[in-house]
């Protein structure tokens, strides 16, 4: 026999507003009702969250690691440690991102992810995202240039062999063979994103025609406007911002992008914009920590990961709950809109909108509980408390 129970006394963040005194009823890992507290059956078990915010679980589509671990390590300890850290910050679903590396090592990490069995103490793993190795040298950022490559014969087959776990590939559309690789991957059910690229509008359009649908971290690794004599030639950034069907992501950590650029992204993309952490193994570690990421020397400096030589950011130290706090409290974005960017939109991008990304009857009971400043006090994954509000 199954029993239902309810989260009560909270301010429930719905897609179109915040409902006060609203209950969320859960049974067998599914949300079965969203109703006023007063409509609950008297005998129903209750978890009272005392006025805190109740949101859909956050979904991080672009995260590499945390607490000194990287998904590229391909170990049980690393995967469970990262997923546990994310759950403590309200993330209920994560897409493991792997940075540029030799293709055989990326395949080994994909093979590990296919057989990984979580300890059920963290966020759920929604497959793997390859950020590279098919990236532009010119826009590589902190990616190791030794392992960058253009698509070669057989690469599509090697990647498609892992379609059970491979969810997304970020590539530079201007590379020789990239459009055909995009077509092969998209036809195989793998989402293709453009990133770390100096693509022209024409090559981006060709990739879109082949199935590309997403933009990896706006402004980070993107070419911008140039001049050819008197003529202004849009770069990858301008093509991204003016697009009509692409989804895109931003790193809203208060370091990668100043407020003005986040405002531009919000105005241009609207409900096609999502927040990602792009957190690497330095996330959760103290200022001044030095470590190696993807073969590159990295330091945590001024609240962000950057190459030791200071030439490029290397990733974020900020999980999604702190990004929500930044865009809501520092930038003044409405709570429902910000939460949609960290849950509803990424659910759609990841092909999960029929199961996750909103507090709605019939969806998975993936829920986060936050204080007003978006400090996480509870995380529910598939109806199980990973962290229960006290």
C-alpha positions as CSV (number, residue, x, y, z in Angstrom):
1,X,0.0,0.0,0.0
2,X,1.3,3.5,-0.9
3,X,0.7,6.6,1.2
4,X,0.7,10.2,0.2
5,X,2.2,13.1,2.1
6,X,2.4,16.8,1.7
7,X,4.8,19.8,1.8
8,X,2.8,22.5,3.6
9,X,3.1,26.1,4.8
10,X,5.4,27.2,2.0
11,X,5.4,29.8,-0.8
12,X,5.2,27.6,-3.8
13,X,6.9,28.9,-7.0
14,X,4.7,28.0,-9.9
15,X,5.3,28.8,-13.5
16,X,3.2,32.0,-13.4
17,X,3.6,33.2,-9.8
18,X,4.2,32.4,-6.1
19,X,1.3,30.7,-4.3
20,X,1.2,31.4,-0.5
21,X,-0.1,28.8,1.9
22,X,0.0,26.2,-0.8
23,X,0.5,22.4,-0.4
24,X,2.3,20.0,-2.7
25,X,1.1,16.4,-2.3
26,X,3.4,13.6,-3.3
27,X,2.8,9.9,-3.8
28,X,5.2,7.3,-5.3
29,X,7.7,9.9,-6.4
30,X,5.1,11.9,-8.3
31,X,3.3,15.2,-7.6
32,X,-0.3,14.3,-7.3
33,X,-1.8,17.6,-6.2
34,X,-1.0,21.3,-5.7
35,X,-3.7,22.9,-3.5
36,X,-4.3,25.3,-0.6
37,X,-3.2,24.0,2.8
38,X,-6.8,24.0,4.0
39,X,-7.9,21.4,1.4
40,X,-5.7,18.6,2.7
41,X,-7.1,15.5,4.3
42,X,-6.7,15.6,8.1
43,X,-4.8,12.3,8.2
44,X,-2.2,13.2,5.6
45,X,1.4,13.4,6.8
46,X,2.8,16.9,6.6
47,X,6.2,18.4,6.2
48,X,5.9,22.1,7.3
49,X,8.4,24.4,5.6
50,X,7.3,27.4,7.6
51,X,7.0,30.0,4.9
52,X,10.1,29.0,2.9
53,X,10.2,29.0,-0.9
54,X,9.2,25.7,-2.5
55,X,10.5,25.4,-6.1
56,X,10.9,22.8,-8.7
57,X,14.2,21.1,-8.4
58,X,17.0,22.9,-10.2
59,X,18.5,21.4,-13.3
60,X,22.1,22.1,-14.1
61,X,22.9,21.2,-17.8
62,X,26.5,22.3,-17.6
63,X,28.6,21.3,-14.6
64,X,32.0,19.6,-14.6
65,X,32.7,19.0,-11.0
66,X,32.9,20.2,-7.4
67,X,34.9,19.8,-4.1
68,X,38.0,18.7,-6.0
69,X,36.3,16.0,-8.0
70,X,35.6,16.1,-11.8
71,X,33.2,14.0,-13.8
72,X,36.2,13.4,-16.0
73,X,37.8,11.4,-13.2
74,X,35.2,8.7,-14.0
75,X,35.1,7.2,-10.5
76,X,32.3,6.3,-8.2
77,X,33.7,8.6,-5.5
78,X,33.8,11.6,-8.0
79,X,30.3,11.1,-9.4
80,X,28.6,10.6,-6.1
81,X,30.6,13.4,-4.4
82,X,29.6,15.9,-7.1
83,X,26.0,14.8,-7.3
84,X,25.8,15.0,-3.5
85,X,27.2,18.5,-3.5
86,X,24.7,19.6,-6.1
87,X,21.8,18.2,-4.2
88,X,22.9,20.2,-1.2
89,X,22.3,23.3,-3.3
90,X,18.9,22.4,-4.6
91,X,19.9,20.7,-7.8
92,X,17.9,17.5,-8.5
93,X,19.1,16.7,-12.0
94,X,22.5,17.3,-13.5
95,X,24.1,16.7,-16.9
96,X,27.8,15.7,-16.4
97,X,30.0,17.9,-18.6
98,X,33.4,16.6,-19.8
99,X,36.0,19.1,-21.0
100,X,38.2,18.7,-24.0
101,X,40.4,15.6,-23.8
102,X,41.7,12.8,-26.0
103,X,38.7,11.1,-27.6
104,X,39.6,7.7,-26.1
105,X,39.7,9.2,-22.6
106,X,36.3,10.8,-23.2
107,X,35.0,7.5,-24.4
108,X,36.2,5.8,-21.2
109,X,34.4,8.4,-19.1
110,X,31.2,7.8,-21.2
111,X,31.5,4.1,-20.6
112,X,31.8,4.7,-16.9
113,X,28.8,6.9,-16.9
114,X,26.8,4.2,-18.7
115,X,27.4,1.7,-15.9
116,X,27.4,4.2,-13.0
117,X,24.9,3.3,-10.3
118,X,24.3,6.2,-7.9
119,X,24.1,5.8,-4.2
120,X,20.8,7.7,-4.2
121,X,22.3,10.5,-2.0
122,X,22.5,13.2,-4.6
123,X,21.1,14.7,-7.8
124,X,20.0,12.4,-10.5
125,X,22.4,12.1,-13.5
126,X,20.9,13.0,-16.8
127,X,23.7,11.7,-19.0
128,X,26.8,13.4,-20.3
129,X,27.6,16.6,-22.1
130,X,30.9,16.7,-24.2
131,X,32.2,20.3,-24.2
132,X,34.8,19.5,-26.9
133,X,37.0,18.4,-28.4
134,X,35.6,19.9,-31.6
135,X,36.2,23.5,-30.6
136,X,37.9,26.5,-32.1
137,X,41.6,27.1,-31.2
138,X,40.8,30.9,-31.4
139,X,38.0,30.7,-28.9
140,X,39.2,27.7,-26.8
141,X,39.3,29.7,-23.5
142,X,40.7,27.3,-20.9
143,X,40.3,24.1,-23.0
144,X,43.6,22.2,-23.5
145,X,44.8,23.0,-27.1
146,X,46.7,19.8,-27.3
147,X,43.4,17.8,-27.5
148,X,41.4,20.0,-29.8
149,X,40.5,18.4,-33.1
150,X,38.4,18.7,-36.2
151,X,35.8,16.0,-36.8
152,X,37.3,13.0,-38.5
153,X,36.0,9.9,-40.3
154,X,34.5,7.6,-37.7
155,X,34.0,10.2,-34.9
156,X,30.3,10.2,-35.3
157,X,30.1,6.4,-35.0
158,X,32.3,6.5,-31.9
159,X,30.1,9.0,-30.2
160,X,26.8,7.4,-31.3
161,X,27.9,4.1,-29.8
162,X,27.3,5.9,-26.4
163,X,24.0,7.4,-27.3
164,X,22.4,5.7,-24.2
165,X,24.2,8.2,-22.0
166,X,25.5,11.0,-24.3
167,X,23.0,13.8,-24.2
168,X,24.7,16.9,-25.7
169,X,27.8,17.8,-27.6
170,X,29.2,21.3,-27.9
171,X,31.2,22.0,-31.0
172,X,32.3,24.9,-33.3
173,X,30.2,24.8,-36.4
174,X,32.9,26.4,-38.6
175,X,35.3,23.4,-38.3
176,X,35.6,21.2,-41.4
177,X,33.1,18.4,-41.0
178,X,31.3,20.0,-38.1
179,X,28.0,20.4,-39.9
180,X,27.9,16.8,-41.0
181,X,28.8,15.7,-37.5
182,X,26.0,17.8,-36.2
183,X,23.6,16.1,-38.6
184,X,24.7,12.6,-37.6
185,X,24.5,13.4,-33.9
186,X,21.1,15.1,-34.1
187,X,19.6,12.3,-36.2
188,X,20.9,10.0,-33.5
189,X,19.0,11.8,-30.8
190,X,21.9,13.8,-29.3
191,X,21.4,17.5,-28.8
192,X,24.1,19.6,-30.5
193,X,25.2,23.0,-29.2
194,X,27.5,25.7,-30.6
195,X,30.2,27.0,-28.4
196,X,33.9,28.0,-28.2
197,X,33.5,29.1,-31.8
198,X,34.3,31.9,-34.2
199,X,31.5,30.7,-36.6
200,X,30.0,32.9,-39.2
201,X,26.3,33.5,-39.4
202,X,26.2,31.3,-42.6
203,X,28.0,28.4,-40.9
204,X,25.8,28.7,-37.8
205,X,22.7,28.6,-40.0
206,X,24.0,25.6,-41.8
207,X,24.5,23.8,-38.5
208,X,21.0,24.8,-37.3
209,X,19.7,23.3,-40.6
210,X,21.5,20.1,-39.6
211,X,19.9,20.0,-36.2
212,X,21.9,22.3,-33.9
213,X,19.6,23.8,-31.3
214,X,21.5,25.3,-28.3
215,X,24.2,27.8,-27.5
216,X,26.8,27.1,-24.8
217,X,27.4,29.9,-22.3
218,X,26.8,33.2,-24.1
219,X,29.8,35.6,-24.3
220,X,32.2,32.9,-23.1
221,X,34.2,31.6,-26.1
222,X,32.2,33.5,-28.7
223,X,33.5,35.7,-31.6
224,X,32.0,39.2,-31.8
225,X,31.3,41.9,-34.4
226,X,34.2,42.7,-36.8
227,X,34.6,45.2,-39.7
228,X,35.3,44.4,-43.3
229,X,36.1,47.8,-44.7
230,X,32.9,49.8,-43.9
231,X,30.8,46.7,-43.5
232,X,29.9,45.3,-40.0
233,X,30.1,41.6,-39.9
234,X,28.1,39.9,-37.1
235,X,30.1,37.4,-35.0
236,X,28.9,34.2,-33.3
237,X,27.6,36.3,-30.3
238,X,25.4,38.6,-32.4
239,X,24.1,35.6,-34.4
240,X,23.2,33.9,-31.1
241,X,21.4,36.9,-29.6
242,X,19.4,37.6,-32.7
243,X,18.4,33.9,-33.2
244,X,14.7,33.1,-33.0
245,X,14.6,29.4,-32.3
246,X,17.8,28.6,-30.4
247,X,18.0,28.1,-26.6
248,X,21.0,29.4,-24.8
249,X,22.7,29.5,-21.4
250,X,24.5,32.0,-19.2
251,X,26.8,31.7,-16.3
252,X,25.2,34.1,-13.8
253,X,27.8,34.1,-11.1
254,X,28.5,37.8,-11.0
255,X,32.0,37.2,-12.3
256,X,31.8,35.8,-15.9
257,X,29.3,38.4,-17.1
258,X,28.5,41.9,-15.7
259,X,24.9,42.8,-15.1
260,X,24.5,44.7,-18.4
261,X,25.3,41.6,-20.4
262,X,23.0,39.4,-18.4
263,X,20.2,42.0,-19.0
264,X,20.9,41.8,-22.8
265,X,20.7,38.0,-22.8
266,X,17.5,38.1,-20.8
267,X,15.9,40.6,-23.2
268,X,17.1,38.8,-26.3
269,X,16.3,35.2,-25.4
270,X,13.5,35.6,-22.9
271,X,12.0,32.2,-22.2
272,X,14.7,30.4,-24.2
273,X,17.5,31.4,-21.7
274,X,18.7,29.1,-18.9
275,X,21.2,29.4,-16.1
276,X,24.1,27.0,-15.8
277,X,26.8,26.8,-13.2
278,X,29.7,25.7,-15.4
279,X,31.1,24.6,-12.1
280,X,34.4,22.8,-12.2
281,X,36.3,20.8,-9.6
282,X,37.1,24.0,-7.7
283,X,33.4,24.6,-6.9
284,X,33.1,24.5,-3.1
285,X,36.8,24.9,-2.5
286,X,38.4,28.0,-0.8
287,X,39.9,31.1,-2.4
288,X,43.5,30.6,-3.5
289,X,43.2,26.8,-4.2
290,X,45.2,25.7,-7.2
291,X,44.5,22.5,-9.1
292,X,44.7,21.0,-12.6
293,X,41.6,20.8,-14.8
294,X,41.8,19.2,-18.2
295,X,45.6,19.4,-18.1
296,X,45.5,23.2,-17.5
297,X,46.7,24.9,-14.3
298,X,43.8,26.7,-12.6
299,X,43.4,28.9,-9.5
300,X,40.4,30.1,-7.6
301,X,40.8,33.9,-7.6
302,X,38.2,36.6,-6.8
303,X,35.5,34.0,-6.5
304,X,36.0,32.4,-9.9
305,X,38.2,29.7,-11.5
306,X,40.8,31.1,-13.9
307,X,44.0,29.9,-15.5
308,X,46.9,30.6,-13.3
309,X,48.3,33.0,-15.9
310,X,45.1,35.1,-15.7
311,X,44.4,34.9,-19.4
312,X,41.0,33.2,-19.2
313,X,38.3,32.1,-16.9
314,X,38.3,28.3,-16.5
315,X,34.8,27.8,-15.0
316,X,32.7,28.8,-12.0
317,X,32.8,28.2,-8.3
318,X,29.1,29.2,-7.9
319,X,26.3,26.6,-7.7
320,X,22.8,27.3,-9.2
321,X,21.2,28.3,-5.9
322,X,23.7,31.2,-5.4
323,X,23.1,32.2,-9.0
324,X,19.4,32.5,-8.3
325,X,20.2,34.7,-5.3
326,X,22.4,36.9,-7.5
327,X,19.8,37.4,-10.3
328,X,16.9,37.9,-7.8
329,X,18.5,40.0,-5.1
330,X,21.3,41.8,-7.0
331,X,19.7,42.2,-10.4
332,X,16.0,42.3,-9.3
333,X,14.7,39.6,-11.6
334,X,11.3,38.2,-10.5
335,X,11.5,34.9,-8.6
336,X,9.2,32.9,-10.9
337,X,11.2,34.0,-14.0
338,X,14.6,33.2,-12.3
339,X,13.4,29.8,-11.2
340,X,12.1,29.0,-14.7
341,X,15.6,29.7,-16.0
342,X,17.1,27.3,-13.5
343,X,14.5,24.5,-13.9
344,X,11.8,24.8,-16.5
345,X,13.9,26.0,-19.4
346,X,16.7,23.5,-18.8
347,X,14.1,20.7,-18.5
348,X,12.9,21.7,-21.9
349,X,16.5,21.9,-23.4
350,X,17.3,18.5,-21.9
351,X,14.1,16.8,-23.2
352,X,12.7,16.4,-19.7
353,X,9.8,18.8,-19.8
354,X,7.2,16.0,-19.7
355,X,8.6,14.9,-16.3
356,X,10.5,17.7,-14.6
357,X,11.0,21.4,-14.4
358,X,7.8,22.6,-12.7
359,X,5.6,22.0,-9.7
360,X,2.6,20.5,-11.5
361,X,0.3,17.5,-11.1
362,X,1.8,14.4,-12.8
363,X,5.4,15.5,-12.8
364,X,8.3,13.9,-10.9
365,X,8.5,15.0,-7.2
366,X,11.8,16.8,-7.7
367,X,11.6,19.8,-5.4
368,X,13.9,22.2,-3.6
369,X,13.1,24.3,-0.4
370,X,14.9,27.6,0.0
371,X,15.1,30.5,2.4
372,X,14.5,34.0,1.1
373,X,18.1,34.4,0.1
374,X,18.1,31.0,-1.7
375,X,20.0,29.1,0.9
376,X,18.9,25.5,0.3
377,X,17.1,23.8,3.2
378,X,15.6,20.8,1.5
379,X,16.0,18.7,-1.6
380,X,13.6,16.1,-2.8
381,X,14.6,13.8,-5.7
382,X,12.0,11.4,-7.1
383,X,10.0,11.8,-4.0
384,X,12.9,11.0,-1.6
385,X,14.4,13.6,0.7
386,X,18.1,13.9,0.1
387,X,18.1,16.8,2.5
388,X,14.9,17.3,4.7
389,X,13.9,20.7,6.0
390,X,14.4,21.0,9.8
